[in-house]
Amino acid sequence: MKIAITGKGGVGKTTVAGLLARSFAAKGYRVLAIDADPDANLASALPIEGGARVVPLAARSDLIARLSGRDGTLAEGVLLLNPDVGEILPEIRLFWGDGQGLLVLGWHKRGGDGCYCAENAVLRRVLTSVMPGPHDVVLVDSEPGLEHLSRGTPDSADVILAVVEPGQRSLETALSIRGLAHDLGIRRIHPVLCAPRSQTDIARVRQALGDWPLLAVVPFSEEIRAADLDGRPPEVDPAVAQAIEQLLVRLVGGAQGAAGKGLS
């Protein structure tokens, strides 16, 4: 199953991605987590093995040039939209949680460096080339906002989670994500509420979403907030663990139901 986690910046997207990746791993799934956010910090939410140094693919200009066709093998101005990434995946993968995988793309540019065309071609190829088995999960912490959806980058995802916080701007972004996902033919798109402070927050978000039901509500946690400030994986308290467990069960159940109906 391929899961893309999306949302407006700052809504808890990386928190949900990290917790969900750890939960799938604890259930015996083989997990490949992909940090596709230019402001990459998913590694801080996962127990990286041996304290390995995180070197994003974006820092490997030689690989980007080869994969995008900008190594002199193509004519000037031509971009390879279907790069072969299989050969370099083992080289750029980190490990966390007793053998699980992490790819950090780290598309961070300086002012004036131009578009992310080559980088997005590589990301799209990564997503389409990785074929998960029945007990494999590819989980993508997407870049914030809408542009990656308008480019069609996550069109191979089986399900998209739109993370929201109690706030009108994040809800508007989630509703736009829903529309763009439908345009891409992705039929499983679900909102997940992160860090509400009260039942009133939850009720107002549900009202704003209308006929689009929340798949899970991840409660506010002081430990998660502190861990984020410290840049370390959080210790998961029981209420958060229960919410993530519920989210996992619903994702797996939905995938089985979709397979039974012949859906992608």
C-alpha positions as a Markdown table, in Angstrom:
| # | Residue | x | y | z |
|---|---|---|---|---|
| 1 | Met | 0.0 | 0.0 | 0.0 |
| 2 | Lys | 1.3 | 3.5 | -0.9 |
| 3 | Ile | 0.1 | 6.3 | 1.4 |
| 4 | Ala | 0.8 | 10.0 | 0.7 |
| 5 | Ile | 0.4 | 12.3 | 3.7 |
| 6 | Thr | -0.5 | 15.8 | 2.7 |
| 7 | Gly | -1.7 | 19.1 | 4.1 |
| 8 | Lys | -0.9 | 22.7 | 4.7 |
| 9 | Gly | 2.5 | 23.4 | 6.3 |
| 10 | Gly | 2.6 | 23.1 | 10.1 |
| 11 | Val | -0.6 | 21.0 | 10.6 |
| 12 | Gly | 1.2 | 17.9 | 11.9 |
| 13 | Lys | 1.9 | 16.1 | 8.7 |
| 14 | Thr | 5.3 | 14.8 | 9.7 |
| 15 | Thr | 4.0 | 13.9 | 13.1 |
| 16 | Val | 1.3 | 11.7 | 11.6 |
| 17 | Ala | 3.8 | 10.2 | 9.1 |
| 18 | Gly | 6.3 | 9.3 | 11.7 |
| 19 | Leu | 3.7 | 7.8 | 14.1 |
| 20 | Leu | 2.0 | 5.8 | 11.4 |
| 21 | Ala | 5.3 | 4.5 | 10.0 |
| 22 | Arg | 6.3 | 3.3 | 13.5 |
| 23 | Ser | 2.8 | 1.7 | 14.1 |
| 24 | Phe | 3.0 | -0.2 | 10.8 |
| 25 | Ala | 6.5 | -1.5 | 11.6 |
| 26 | Ala | 5.3 | -2.6 | 15.1 |
| 27 | Lys | 2.6 | -4.6 | 13.3 |
| 28 | Gly | 5.1 | -6.5 | 11.3 |
| 29 | Tyr | 4.9 | -4.6 | 8.1 |
| 30 | Arg | 7.9 | -3.7 | 6.0 |
| 31 | Val | 7.9 | 0.1 | 5.8 |
| 32 | Leu | 9.7 | 2.4 | 3.3 |
| 33 | Ala | 9.2 | 6.0 | 4.6 |
| 34 | Ile | 9.9 | 8.8 | 2.0 |
| 35 | Asp | 10.5 | 12.3 | 3.2 |
| 36 | Ala | 9.5 | 14.4 | 0.2 |
| 37 | Asp | 9.1 | 17.7 | 2.1 |
| 38 | Pro | 11.8 | 20.3 | 1.0 |
| 39 | Asp | 12.1 | 21.1 | 4.7 |
| 40 | Ala | 13.0 | 17.5 | 5.5 |
| 41 | Asn | 12.6 | 16.4 | 9.2 |
| 42 | Leu | 10.9 | 13.1 | 9.1 |
| 43 | Ala | 14.2 | 11.5 | 10.2 |
| 44 | Ser | 13.8 | 13.3 | 13.6 |
| 45 | Ala | 10.5 | 11.5 | 14.1 |
| 46 | Leu | 11.9 | 8.0 | 13.5 |
| 47 | Pro | 14.5 | 6.0 | 15.5 |
| 48 | Ile | 17.4 | 6.1 | 13.0 |
| 49 | Glu | 19.7 | 3.1 | 13.4 |
| 50 | Gly | 23.1 | 3.8 | 14.8 |
| 51 | Gly | 22.7 | 7.6 | 14.8 |
| 52 | Ala | 23.5 | 7.5 | 11.0 |
| 53 | Arg | 24.0 | 10.9 | 9.4 |
| 54 | Val | 21.1 | 11.9 | 7.2 |
| 55 | Val | 22.3 | 12.8 | 3.7 |
| 56 | Pro | 19.4 | 13.8 | 1.4 |
| 57 | Leu | 19.3 | 12.7 | -2.2 |
| 58 | Ala | 19.2 | 16.4 | -3.1 |
| 59 | Ala | 22.8 | 16.7 | -1.8 |
| 60 | Arg | 23.9 | 14.0 | -4.3 |
| 61 | Ser | 24.2 | 16.3 | -7.4 |
| 62 | Asp | 25.9 | 13.5 | -9.3 |
| 63 | Leu | 22.9 | 11.2 | -8.9 |
| 64 | Ile | 20.4 | 13.9 | -9.6 |
| 65 | Ala | 22.2 | 14.8 | -12.8 |
| 66 | Arg | 22.4 | 11.1 | -13.9 |
| 67 | Leu | 18.8 | 10.3 | -13.0 |
| 68 | Ser | 17.3 | 13.5 | -14.6 |
| 69 | Gly | 19.5 | 13.2 | -17.7 |
| 70 | Arg | 21.4 | 16.4 | -16.9 |
| 71 | Asp | 24.8 | 14.6 | -17.0 |
| 72 | Gly | 25.4 | 15.4 | -20.6 |
| 73 | Thr | 23.7 | 12.3 | -22.0 |
| 74 | Leu | 20.7 | 14.4 | -23.2 |
| 75 | Ala | 20.5 | 17.5 | -25.3 |
| 76 | Glu | 20.5 | 20.9 | -23.6 |
| 77 | Gly | 17.1 | 21.7 | -22.1 |
| 78 | Val | 15.8 | 18.1 | -22.3 |
| 79 | Leu | 14.6 | 16.5 | -19.1 |
| 80 | Leu | 14.3 | 12.8 | -18.6 |
| 81 | Leu | 10.8 | 12.3 | -17.1 |
| 82 | Asn | 11.2 | 8.5 | -16.6 |
| 83 | Pro | 14.5 | 8.0 | -14.8 |
| 84 | Asp | 15.6 | 4.6 | -13.7 |
| 85 | Val | 16.0 | 4.9 | -9.9 |
| 86 | Gly | 16.0 | 1.2 | -9.0 |
| 87 | Glu | 19.8 | 0.9 | -9.1 |
| 88 | Ile | 20.4 | 3.8 | -6.6 |
| 89 | Leu | 17.6 | 3.1 | -4.1 |
| 90 | Pro | 19.8 | 0.8 | -1.9 |
| 91 | Glu | 22.6 | 3.4 | -2.0 |
| 92 | Ile | 20.5 | 6.3 | -0.7 |
| 93 | Arg | 18.3 | 4.4 | 1.8 |
| 94 | Leu | 18.8 | 4.9 | 5.6 |
| 95 | Phe | 17.6 | 2.4 | 8.2 |
| 96 | Trp | 15.4 | 2.9 | 11.2 |
| 97 | Gly | 13.4 | 0.7 | 13.6 |
| 98 | Asp | 15.3 | -2.6 | 13.2 |
| 99 | Gly | 15.7 | -2.7 | 9.4 |
| 100 | Gln | 12.9 | -0.4 | 8.1 |
| 101 | Gly | 13.8 | 2.0 | 5.3 |
| 102 | Leu | 13.9 | 5.8 | 4.9 |
| 103 | Leu | 14.6 | 7.9 | 1.8 |
| 104 | Val | 15.2 | 11.6 | 2.5 |
| 105 | Leu | 14.8 | 13.6 | -0.7 |
| 106 | Gly | 15.5 | 17.0 | 0.8 |
| 107 | Trp | 14.6 | 19.2 | -2.2 |
| 108 | His | 15.8 | 22.5 | -0.6 |
| 109 | Lys | 17.0 | 25.2 | -3.0 |
| 110 | Arg | 18.5 | 28.6 | -2.5 |
| 111 | Gly | 16.8 | 31.7 | -3.7 |
| 112 | Gly | 16.9 | 32.0 | -7.5 |
| 113 | Asp | 17.9 | 28.3 | -8.1 |
| 114 | Gly | 14.9 | 27.7 | -10.2 |
| 115 | Cys | 12.2 | 25.0 | -10.3 |
| 116 | Tyr | 12.1 | 21.5 | -8.9 |
| 117 | Cys | 11.6 | 19.8 | -12.3 |
| 118 | Ala | 14.4 | 17.3 | -12.2 |
| 119 | Glu | 13.8 | 16.6 | -8.5 |
| 120 | Asn | 10.1 | 16.0 | -9.0 |
| 121 | Ala | 10.8 | 13.7 | -11.9 |
| 122 | Val | 13.0 | 11.6 | -9.6 |
| 123 | Leu | 10.4 | 11.6 | -6.9 |
| 124 | Arg | 7.6 | 10.5 | -9.2 |
| 125 | Arg | 9.8 | 7.7 | -10.6 |
| 126 | Val | 10.6 | 6.5 | -7.0 |
| 127 | Leu | 6.9 | 6.3 | -6.2 |
| 128 | Thr | 6.0 | 4.5 | -9.4 |
| 129 | Ser | 9.0 | 2.1 | -9.3 |
| 130 | Val | 8.5 | 0.8 | -5.8 |
| 131 | Met | 5.9 | -2.0 | -5.8 |
| 132 | Pro | 4.8 | -2.9 | -2.3 |
| 133 | Gly | 3.7 | -6.4 | -1.5 |
| 134 | Pro | 0.8 | -7.4 | 0.8 |
| 135 | His | 2.7 | -6.6 | 4.0 |
| 136 | Asp | 4.7 | -3.6 | 2.6 |
| 137 | Val | 3.9 | 0.0 | 3.1 |
| 138 | Val | 5.3 | 3.0 | 1.3 |
| 139 | Leu | 4.6 | 6.1 | 3.3 |
| 140 | Val | 5.3 | 9.6 | 1.8 |
| 141 | Asp | 5.6 | 12.7 | 3.9 |
| 142 | Ser | 4.7 | 15.0 | 1.0 |
| 143 | Glu | 5.7 | 18.7 | 0.5 |
| 144 | Pro | 3.1 | 21.0 | 2.1 |
| 145 | Gly | 0.4 | 22.7 | 0.1 |
| 146 | Leu | -1.1 | 21.9 | -3.3 |
| 147 | Glu | 1.6 | 22.2 | -6.0 |
| 148 | His | 2.8 | 18.5 | -5.8 |
| 149 | Leu | -0.8 | 17.4 | -6.5 |
| 150 | Ser | -1.2 | 19.8 | -9.4 |
| 151 | Arg | 1.9 | 18.3 | -10.9 |
| 152 | Gly | 0.5 | 14.8 | -10.4 |
| 153 | Thr | 3.5 | 13.6 | -8.4 |
| 154 | Pro | 1.5 | 11.3 | -6.0 |
| 155 | Asp | -0.8 | 9.8 | -8.7 |
| 156 | Ser | 0.4 | 6.3 | -8.0 |
| 157 | Ala | -0.7 | 6.5 | -4.3 |
| 158 | Asp | -3.4 | 4.1 | -3.2 |
| 159 | Val | -4.6 | 6.5 | -0.5 |
| 160 | Ile | -4.0 | 10.2 | 0.4 |
| 161 | Leu | -4.4 | 11.5 | 4.0 |
| 162 | Ala | -5.1 | 15.2 | 4.2 |
| 163 | Val | -3.9 | 16.2 | 7.7 |
| 164 | Val | -5.8 | 19.2 | 9.2 |
| 165 | Glu | -5.6 | 21.2 | 12.3 |
| 166 | Pro | -8.5 | 23.2 | 13.9 |
| 167 | Gly | -8.2 | 26.2 | 11.6 |
| 168 | Gln | -10.0 | 27.5 | 8.5 |
| 169 | Arg | -6.9 | 27.7 | 6.3 |
| 170 | Ser | -5.9 | 24.1 | 6.8 |
| 171 | Leu | -9.4 | 23.0 | 6.2 |
| 172 | Glu | -9.6 | 24.9 | 2.9 |
| 173 | Thr | -6.3 | 23.4 | 1.8 |
| 174 | Ala | -7.6 | 19.9 | 2.7 |
| 175 | Leu | -10.7 | 20.4 | 0.6 |
| 176 | Ser | -8.5 | 21.6 | -2.3 |
| 177 | Ile | -6.4 | 18.5 | -1.9 |
| 178 | Arg | -9.5 | 16.3 | -2.1 |
| 179 | Gly | -10.5 | 17.9 | -5.4 |
| 180 | Leu | -7.0 | 17.5 | -6.9 |
| 181 | Ala | -6.8 | 13.9 | -5.7 |
| 182 | His | -10.1 | 13.1 | -7.4 |
| 183 | Asp | -8.8 | 14.7 | -10.6 |
| 184 | Leu | -5.8 | 12.3 | -10.5 |
| 185 | Gly | -8.2 | 9.4 | -10.1 |
| 186 | Ile | -7.3 | 8.7 | -6.5 |
| 187 | Arg | -10.5 | 7.5 | -4.9 |
| 188 | Arg | -9.3 | 7.0 | -1.3 |
| 189 | Ile | -8.7 | 10.5 | 0.2 |
| 190 | His | -9.3 | 11.0 | 3.9 |
| 191 | Pro | -8.9 | 13.8 | 6.4 |
| 192 | Val | -7.1 | 13.3 | 9.6 |
| 193 | Leu | -7.4 | 15.8 | 12.4 |
| 194 | Cys | -4.2 | 16.5 | 14.4 |
| 195 | Ala | -3.8 | 18.1 | 17.8 |
| 196 | Pro | -7.3 | 19.4 | 18.7 |
| 197 | Arg | -7.5 | 21.0 | 22.1 |
| 198 | Ser | -11.2 | 20.3 | 22.9 |
| 199 | Gln | -14.3 | 18.5 | 21.8 |
| 200 | Thr | -15.5 | 21.8 | 20.4 |
| 201 | Asp | -12.5 | 21.9 | 18.1 |
| 202 | Ile | -13.4 | 18.4 | 16.8 |
| 203 | Ala | -17.1 | 19.3 | 16.4 |
| 204 | Arg | -16.3 | 22.4 | 14.4 |
| 205 | Val | -13.9 | 20.6 | 12.1 |
| 206 | Arg | -16.4 | 17.9 | 11.4 |
| 207 | Gln | -19.0 | 20.5 | 10.6 |
| 208 | Ala | -16.7 | 22.3 | 8.2 |
| 209 | Leu | -15.9 | 19.0 | 6.4 |
| 210 | Gly | -19.6 | 18.2 | 6.0 |
| 211 | Asp | -20.0 | 14.8 | 4.3 |
| 212 | Trp | -16.3 | 14.1 | 4.3 |
| 213 | Pro | -15.8 | 12.1 | 7.6 |
| 214 | Leu | -12.6 | 12.2 | 9.6 |
| 215 | Leu | -10.7 | 8.9 | 9.4 |
| 216 | Ala | -8.9 | 9.6 | 12.7 |
| 217 | Val | -8.4 | 12.2 | 15.4 |
| 218 | Val | -4.9 | 12.4 | 16.8 |
| 219 | Pro | -5.1 | 14.2 | 20.2 |
| 220 | Phe | -2.8 | 17.0 | 21.3 |
| 221 | Ser | 0.2 | 15.7 | 23.2 |
| 222 | Glu | 2.7 | 17.6 | 25.3 |
| 223 | Glu | 5.2 | 14.9 | 24.7 |
| 224 | Ile | 4.9 | 15.2 | 20.9 |
| 225 | Arg | 5.3 | 18.9 | 21.2 |
| 226 | Ala | 8.4 | 18.6 | 23.4 |
| 227 | Ala | 9.9 | 15.9 | 21.1 |
| 228 | Asp | 9.4 | 18.1 | 18.1 |
| 229 | Leu | 11.2 | 20.9 | 19.9 |
| 230 | Asp | 14.0 | 18.5 | 20.8 |
| 231 | Gly | 14.2 | 17.0 | 17.3 |
| 232 | Arg | 13.8 | 13.4 | 18.6 |
| 233 | Pro | 11.2 | 10.6 | 18.1 |
| 234 | Pro | 8.4 | 11.1 | 20.6 |
| 235 | Glu | 7.4 | 8.6 | 23.3 |
| 236 | Val | 3.8 | 7.8 | 22.3 |
| 237 | Asp | 1.2 | 8.2 | 25.1 |
| 238 | Pro | -1.8 | 5.8 | 25.2 |
| 239 | Ala | -4.4 | 8.2 | 23.7 |
| 240 | Val | -2.2 | 9.0 | 20.7 |
| 241 | Ala | -1.3 | 5.3 | 20.3 |
| 242 | Gln | -5.0 | 4.4 | 20.2 |
| 243 | Ala | -5.7 | 7.0 | 17.6 |
| 244 | Ile | -2.9 | 5.9 | 15.3 |
| 245 | Glu | -3.9 | 2.2 | 15.8 |
| 246 | Gln | -7.4 | 3.2 | 14.7 |
| 247 | Leu | -6.0 | 5.0 | 11.7 |
| 248 | Leu | -3.9 | 2.0 | 10.7 |
| 249 | Val | -6.8 | -0.5 | 11.1 |
| 250 | Arg | -9.0 | 1.7 | 8.9 |
| 251 | Leu | -6.3 | 2.1 | 6.2 |
| 252 | Val | -5.8 | -1.6 | 6.1 |
| 253 | Gly | -9.5 | -2.4 | 6.1 |
| 254 | Gly | -10.1 | 0.2 | 3.4 |
| 255 | Ala | -7.3 | -1.3 | 1.2 |
| 256 | Gln | -8.8 | -4.8 | 1.5 |
| 257 | Gly | -12.2 | -3.5 | 0.6 |
| 258 | Ala | -10.8 | -1.6 | -2.4 |
| 259 | Ala | -9.0 | -4.7 | -3.6 |
| 260 | Gly | -12.2 | -6.7 | -3.2 |
| 261 | Lys | -14.0 | -4.2 | -5.5 |
| 262 | Gly | -11.2 | -4.1 | -8.0 |
| 263 | Leu | -10.2 | -0.6 | -7.1 |
| 264 | Ser | -6.6 | 0.7 | -7.2 |
